[in-house]
Amino acid sequence: MIVLTGGAGFIGSCFLRKLNQEGIEDILVVDQLENDEKWKNLVGKKFRDYVQKDDLLGLVEKNKLPRPKSIVHIGACSSTTLIDADYFIKNNFEYSKTLAKWAFLSKAHFMYASSAATYGAGDEGYSDENETTYTLRPLNMYGYSKQLFDLWVLSNGYEKMVTGFKFFNVFGPNEYHKGDMMSVICKNFKDVSEKGKIRLFKSYRKEYSDGGQKRDFVYVKDVVDVMYDFFRDPSRKGIYNLGTGEARSWNDLAQAMFAALGKKPNIEYIEMPESLKPKYQYYTQADMSKLRRAGCSHKFMPLEKAIKDYTTYLLEQKYL
C-alpha cells in the first residue's frame, strides 16, 4: 500500500494521476476536503481508500492500517500569509515527524514535500547541500515550518532514510481550488483571456524593474515526473531542489500568457500590500546540481511551452 497525503490537493492529485498511469492503484489517499472544490481533483482517479487528515494519526497509533510500502507526504498548510505559528508547528512539523517515524518502523520509503520558501530572501543562495540548510532564514512561518522538518531530518541523520523535495514555484492543472495561493497564471487567466490585461506587483528594489522580479517557475507535469523517477528508485535519498534551474521574470510569464492566447501584452503594475513587502522573495533559482548528481536527467519544459500547454486546461477548467 502507498499512503499519499495531500492526495486531493494540487501536486498530490497530479502525482496520484501519475501513479495511476503507471498502473498503481493500491493507494490510501489522505486529505482534508473542507468546503472548496478540491474533491474534483479526485474524480476519475483510482485508489483503495480515503482517510481524513485528522483521522490518520489515530489510525496509525491504533495499528488499524496495513503496513505501507511507501509514504508520499505532500499534504501541508502552504499559506504564506497565515500567522498562526502553533498551527504550522502542529500541522507541518509534528504531523510530518509522526509520519516519518511510522515509515521508519514500517521500513517504508518516505518521500516528502519541503519548499523553496525555506530559502527566504536568498541571502544564503539556493543550494540544497545539507550544510546550507542550517544557515537559511525563511521569511514566513510556512517556510520556517518546512525548514524545521528539514533540520529535524538532518540533525537526526535521517537524510539517508528519506527523500525530500524543495518545490519552487509550481503551476499547472488542479490548482483551481487554492484561492489566494493559486499561481499568478491561474489567478489572472480570466483577466488576460477576457480583458487582455494582467496586473503585476511593482518593485521596491532598484536592481529589479517593475515585473522584473524573478522566480524559478516549474510546471507540475515536470514535478510529478521527477517525483516518480525517485519513487521508482527508493535508493536515492536526501533533500533536493525541484525547480528548473532557470529564473524567469514575472514580465516573461505575463508575455508568455499573452502569446499563448494570441493577445497583445498589456501589463499594469500595482502597489504591493504593506504586509507582503518584508516577506517578498525578489529572486529564486534552484541549484539543480545535487539532483543531477543523483542521476535525474529530466528535461524541463521551457516556461513558454509550459504556459501554452496550461492554457489548454484553463480554457475549459480541465483537470489532470
ABEGO torsion letter per residue (X at the ends): XBBBBGAABAAAAAAAAAAAAAGBABBBBBBBAEABAAAAAABGBBBABBBBAAAAAAAAAAGABBBBABBBBABBBABAABABAAAAAAAAAAAAAAAAAAAAAAGBBBBBBBBAAAAEAGAAEABABAAAAAABBBABAAAAAAAAAAAAAAAAGAAAABBBBBBBBBBEBGAAAAEAABBAAAAAAAAAAAAGBBBBBBBABAABBBGABBBBBBBAAAAAAAAAAAAABAABBEBBBBBAGBBBBAAAAAAAAAAAAGBBBBBBBBBBBAAAAAABBABBBBBAAAAAAAGBABBBBBAAAAAAAAAAAAAAGBBX
